[in-house]
Amino acid sequence: MLRGGGENFVKNLFSEFARRGHQVHAAFAADPFGRYPVTLPELFTVLPVSGWWFRQSGQKWLSIFGSRIPNGSSIRPLWDRFQEGLGWRNFRWYNLRFTKRIGKMFEDRWNDYDLVFVNGLDLALLAAAFRPTMLWLAGPLSADHEPQLRKVPIVSADGDAFLQMQQFLGEHITELSIGMDGSRFHPAEESERSNLGWDAGHCVFGYVGRLTELKGADILAKAFSQVSRAYPHSRLLILGSGEAEQTVRSILKPQIAAGHIKFHPGVDHQRLPFWYRAMDAFVLPSRYENFSNALLEASACGIPFIASDVGGNRILRQSGGCGDLFKAGSVEDLVHYMRNFIQNSNEKKSQARNFSPVIRAKYSWSATADKLEWILNSRLALSCSFKSSEPMAKSGQPL
């Protein structure tokens, strides 16, 4: 779909793979005219899966209606469960429809490929019936899926998903971590801060991602509402949109009116480092997080974080990441750490800046591509050892 973390992982990893000389054919959902929502690398052979694709059909209007229901109302939990259930059914229907289209599209071309790489179980089971297949999961599946997962030659994941599924899959699952471009995501003075109308006297908290309940958008809104009253110089930068946006705007109405909050629903990924550098601290209040691209990118830019104590956030902190973890779902605990940051911001920013080189060395797309080549060599005996920074002429079989 080229909209979420899993799809961006595939695009970025195989961009590095294509630069090494491997031939990459990319099939993603496209609009009825064959256009992708983002630009794919020129080294890819693109195979648009054209159609009308809606994974969040009607969610925006349901969220607007839901935002009118008071938080303390007995109806609110019922409405939230209804909306969540409808969202999962929409997502499931999308996956089944997309898988059917792929089956028809590739029925006479499976043998053209040495490997099929997907990030959905339905697609993996389809492809595994024809060619060596590698499944990468952006989040964990339960032990109920073990029989299906074992039908896929290679199952991989990162972060919390890898740790959870390793408990029942053992050596059948292998770790393949996300990466980022350290040549772009790094500390620097140039940022978007002055364009926002904020200066060094303000304390800017930032958020990057979809505005959803799972991502804790409501928790962030409630916490900042309290912090801004105690610290009038605090500011909030939100990069993203989603079904919880109306709820966030409702909670933060006074702060928005005062100009203390800036919303930017869509940001060019090439410019994203300049937006991270406009922040003093990055806040990730997710109720669950496997392993966050945004948290990694912010850390690479030398920005300290305040994140919920869940999944991949905990993994990054334990590996030395510079930030604080608050109790997941707790507005009060998030307020505590945001206040603490304001009082100790200089020390925390200095520590984060010094930690940036460690993050950029450990999490790179080159390192991830090295690991993928190793997996394909060791598990499928595929010769994948080009390791060239310059693209080779297209020859042989594509991945």
C-alpha positions in Angstrom: 0.0 0.0 0.0 3.1 2.3 0.4 1.4 4.0 3.3 2.7 2.3 6.5 5.8 1.2 8.2 5.8 -2.3 6.7 5.5 -1.0 3.1 8.2 1.7 3.7 10.5 -1.1 5.1 10.1 -3.1 1.8 10.7 0.0 -0.4 13.8 1.2 1.5 15.3 -2.3 1.9 14.9 -3.2 -1.7 16.2 0.2 -2.8 19.5 -0.8 -1.2 19.2 -4.3 -2.7 18.7 -2.9 -6.2 21.7 -0.6 -5.8 23.7 -3.8 -5.2 22.8 -5.2 -8.6 19.9 -7.4 -7.7 16.9 -7.2 -10.0 13.7 -6.1 -8.1 10.2 -6.2 -9.4 7.8 -4.3 -7.1 4.0 -4.9 -7.0 2.1 -2.5 -4.8 -1.5 -1.2 -4.7 -1.9 1.7 -7.2 -4.9 3.9 -8.1 -7.1 3.1 -11.1 -4.6 4.8 -13.4 -1.6 2.8 -12.2 -0.2 5.6 -10.1 1.5 5.0 -6.7 1.0 7.4 -3.8 4.8 7.8 -3.5 7.6 7.6 -6.0 9.4 4.3 -6.3 13.1 4.1 -7.1 14.1 4.1 -10.8 15.9 0.8 -10.4 12.7 -1.0 -9.6 10.6 -2.6 -12.3 7.2 -1.5 -11.2 4.1 -3.7 -11.5 1.1 -1.5 -10.4 -1.9 -3.4 -9.0 -4.5 -0.9 -10.1 -7.8 -0.4 -8.5 -9.8 1.4 -5.8 -8.1 0.5 -2.5 -9.5 1.6 0.8 -8.1 0.1 4.0 -9.8 2.7 6.3 -13.1 3.1 4.5 -15.5 5.4 6.4 -13.2 5.6 9.5 -12.8 9.4 9.3 -16.5 10.0 9.5 -17.0 7.4 12.2 -14.2 9.2 14.2 -15.9 12.6 13.8 -19.1 11.1 15.1 -17.3 9.4 17.9 -15.6 12.6 19.0 -19.0 14.0 19.9 -19.6 11.3 22.5 -18.3 12.4 25.9 -15.3 10.4 27.2 -17.1 9.5 30.4 -20.2 8.3 28.6 -21.2 4.6 29.0 -21.7 4.6 25.2 -18.1 5.6 24.4 -16.5 2.1 25.0 -19.2 0.4 22.9 -18.6 2.9 20.1 -14.8 2.5 20.2 -15.2 -1.3 20.0 -17.6 -1.0 17.1 -15.3 1.3 15.2 -12.2 -0.9 15.9 -14.1 -4.0 14.8 -15.3 -2.4 11.6 -11.8 -1.2 10.9 -10.3 -4.7 11.2 -13.0 -6.1 8.9 -12.2 -3.4 6.3 -8.6 -4.3 6.6 -9.2 -8.0 6.3 -11.4 -7.5 3.2 -8.7 -5.4 1.6 -6.1 -8.1 2.2 -8.2 -10.9 0.7 -9.1 -8.8 -2.4 -5.5 -7.7 -2.9 -4.3 -11.3 -2.6 -6.8 -12.5 -5.1 -5.6 -9.8 -7.6 -2.0 -10.9 -7.1 -2.8 -14.5 -7.7 -4.4 -13.7 -11.0 -1.7 -11.2 -12.0 1.2 -13.6 -11.3 -0.4 -16.9 -12.4 1.8 -17.2 -15.5 5.0 -15.5 -14.1 5.8 -17.1 -10.8 8.8 -18.9 -12.4 10.4 -15.6 -13.4 11.5 -15.1 -9.8 14.1 -16.6 -7.4 12.3 -15.2 -4.4 9.0 -13.6 -3.6 9.1 -11.2 -0.6 5.9 -10.1 1.0 4.7 -8.6 4.3 1.3 -10.3 4.6 0.5 -13.9 5.6 -2.3 -14.4 3.0 0.1 -13.3 0.2 2.9 -15.5 1.7 0.7 -18.6 1.7 -0.3 -17.9 -1.9 3.3 -17.3 -3.2 4.8 -20.2 -1.2 2.7 -22.7 -3.3 4.8 -21.6 -6.3 8.1 -20.1 -5.4 10.6 -19.7 -2.5 8.9 -17.1 -0.3 10.0 -14.8 2.5 7.5 -13.2 4.8 8.4 -10.1 6.8 5.9 -9.1 9.6 5.7 -5.6 10.9 3.8 -6.9 14.0 3.3 -10.1 15.9 0.9 -12.9 15.0 -0.4 -15.2 17.7 0.5 -18.9 18.2 -2.8 -19.8 16.5 -1.1 -19.0 13.2 1.9 -21.3 13.8 0.7 -24.1 11.3 0.3 -21.5 8.6 3.6 -19.7 9.3 5.5 -23.0 9.1 4.2 -23.4 5.5 6.2 -20.3 4.5 9.9 -21.1 3.8 11.3 -18.0 5.6 9.5 -16.0 8.3 11.1 -12.9 9.6 10.3 -9.9 11.8 12.0 -7.4 14.0 11.5 -5.8 17.4 8.8 -7.1 19.7 7.2 -9.1 16.9 10.4 -11.2 16.5 10.7 -11.8 20.3 7.0 -12.8 20.7 6.9 -15.2 17.7 10.3 -16.7 18.5 8.7 -18.3 21.5 6.5 -20.6 19.4 8.4 -20.7 16.1 11.9 -21.1 17.4 14.5 -21.2 14.6 11.9 -21.0 11.9 11.7 -17.2 12.4 14.7 -15.0 11.8 15.3 -11.4 12.8 15.5 -8.8 10.1 15.7 -5.3 11.6 14.5 -2.0 10.1 17.1 0.6 9.1 17.3 4.3 8.2 19.4 6.6 6.0 22.0 8.0 8.4 23.3 10.3 5.7 20.0 12.2 6.0 18.9 11.6 9.5 21.6 13.2 11.7 22.1 16.2 14.0 22.3 19.6 12.2 21.4 23.2 12.9 19.1 23.6 9.9 15.5 22.9 10.7 11.9 24.0 10.2 11.7 25.6 13.6 11.9 29.3 12.5 9.3 28.6 9.7 6.9 27.5 12.5 7.3 30.9 14.2 8.9 29.3 17.3 12.4 30.2 18.7 14.9 28.8 21.2 12.8 30.1 24.1 10.1 27.6 23.3 10.1 23.9 24.3 8.8 21.9 21.3 7.4 18.4 21.7 6.9 16.5 18.5 4.9 13.6 17.2 5.2 11.8 13.8 2.7 9.1 12.7 -0.9 8.3 12.2 -3.4 9.9 14.7 -5.1 6.8 16.0 -6.1 5.3 19.3 -3.5 2.6 19.0 -0.8 5.2 18.6 -2.1 7.0 21.7 -3.0 10.3 20.0 -5.6 11.0 22.8 -3.0 10.3 25.5 -0.7 12.9 23.9 -3.4 15.5 23.6 -4.5 15.2 27.2 -1.0 15.3 28.5 0.0 18.3 26.5 -3.2 20.1 27.6 -2.0 19.8 31.2 1.7 20.6 30.4 0.9 23.7 28.4 -1.1 25.2 31.3 1.8 24.8 33.6 4.5 25.8 31.0 3.1 28.4 28.6 6.3 28.3 26.5 5.7 24.7 25.6 4.7 23.8 22.0 3.5 20.7 20.1 4.2 19.8 16.5 2.1 17.0 15.0 3.1 15.5 11.7 0.4 13.1 10.6 -3.4 12.6 10.3 -5.9 9.9 11.1 -9.2 8.9 12.5 -8.4 10.3 15.9 -7.6 13.8 14.6 -10.9 15.3 15.5 -10.6 13.9 19.0 -7.2 15.5 19.4 -8.4 18.9 18.0 -11.3 18.8 20.4 -9.1 18.2 23.5 -6.6 20.8 22.4 -9.0 23.5 21.2 -7.6 26.3 23.5 -4.0 25.5 22.6 -4.7 25.4 18.9 -6.5 28.8 19.1 -3.5 30.2 21.0 -1.1 29.0 18.2 0.7 26.6 20.5 0.1 23.6 18.2 1.0 23.1 14.6 -0.6 20.3 12.4 1.1 19.1 9.2 -0.9 16.1 7.8 1.6 15.3 5.0 5.3 15.9 5.0 7.8 15.0 2.2 10.0 12.2 3.6 13.0 13.9 2.1 12.3 16.9 4.3 11.5 14.9 7.4 14.9 15.3 9.1 14.4 19.1 9.1 11.1 18.6 11.0 12.7 16.3 13.6 15.4 18.9 14.2 12.6 21.5 15.0 11.7 19.4 18.0 13.3 19.5 21.5 11.8 16.1 22.4 10.0 13.4 20.4 6.9 11.9 22.0 5.6 8.4 21.1 2.6 7.5 23.3 1.6 4.3 21.6 -0.5 1.7 23.4 1.5 -0.8 21.4 4.5 -0.4 19.2 6.5 -3.1 17.5 9.6 -1.1 16.5 9.1 2.5 15.4 10.7 4.0 12.3 9.9 7.5 13.7 11.5 6.8 17.0 14.6 5.5 15.2 14.8 8.5 12.9 14.3 11.1 15.7 17.1 9.4 17.7 19.4 9.4 14.7 18.8 13.2 14.4 19.9 13.6 18.0 16.4 14.2 19.5 15.7 12.7 22.9 12.4 10.8 23.2 9.6 10.2 25.7 7.9 6.9 24.7 5.5 4.4 26.2 7.0 1.4 27.9 5.9 -1.2 25.3 7.5 -3.5 22.7 10.1 -1.9 20.5 10.3 1.3 22.5 11.6 -0.7 25.4 14.0 -2.6 23.1 15.5 0.7 21.8 15.8 2.1 25.4 17.5 -1.0 26.7 20.0 -0.9 23.8 21.2 2.5 25.0 18.7 4.8 23.3 18.5 8.2 24.9 15.1 8.8 26.3 12.5 8.0 29.0 9.8 5.4 29.1 6.4 6.2 30.7 3.7 3.8 31.8 1.6 2.9 28.7 -1.8 4.5 28.7 -1.1 6.8 31.6 -1.6 10.4 30.9 -0.3 11.3 34.4 3.0 9.5 33.9 3.5 11.1 30.5 2.8 14.5 32.0 5.5 13.7 34.7 8.1 12.9 32.1 7.2 15.9 29.9 7.6 18.2 32.9 10.8 16.5 33.8 12.1 17.1 30.3 11.4 20.8 30.4 13.3 21.1 33.7 16.3 19.1 32.4 16.2 19.7 28.6 19.8 20.8 28.1 21.3 17.7 29.7 18.9 15.4 27.8 19.5 17.0 24.5 23.2 16.8 24.9 23.0 13.1 25.7 20.8 12.4 22.7 23.1 14.2 20.3 26.1 12.2 21.6 24.1 9.0 21.1 23.2 9.7 17.4 26.3 8.1 15.9 25.6 4.8 17.7 22.0 4.7 16.3 23.2 5.5 12.7 25.9 2.9 12.8 23.6 0.1 14.2 20.5 0.7 12.2 21.3 1.3 8.5 19.7 -0.1 5.3 23.1 -1.4 4.3 23.3 -3.5 7.5 19.7 -4.8 6.9 20.6 -5.7 3.2 23.7 -7.5 4.4 21.5 -9.5 6.8 18.9 -10.3 4.0 21.7 -11.5 1.7 23.0 -13.8 4.5 19.5 -15.2 5.1 19.0 -16.0 1.4 22.4 -17.6 1.2 22.1 -19.7 4.3 18.4 -20.6 4.1 17.7 -20.9 0.3 21.3 -21.3 -1.1 20.7 -18.2 -3.3 23.8 -16.5 -4.4 23.3 -12.9 -3.1 26.8 -11.5 -2.5 27.1 -8.5 -4.9 27.6 -5.9 -2.1 28.2 -3.3 -4.7 27.3 0.4 -4.3 26.9 0.7 -8.0 24.0 -1.0 -9.9 25.0 -3.8 -12.2 23.4 -4.3 -15.6 20.1 -6.1 -15.3 20.7 -9.8 -15.9 19.7 -13.1 -14.5 16.6 -13.7 -12.5 14.8 -10.9 -10.6 13.9 -11.0 -6.9 
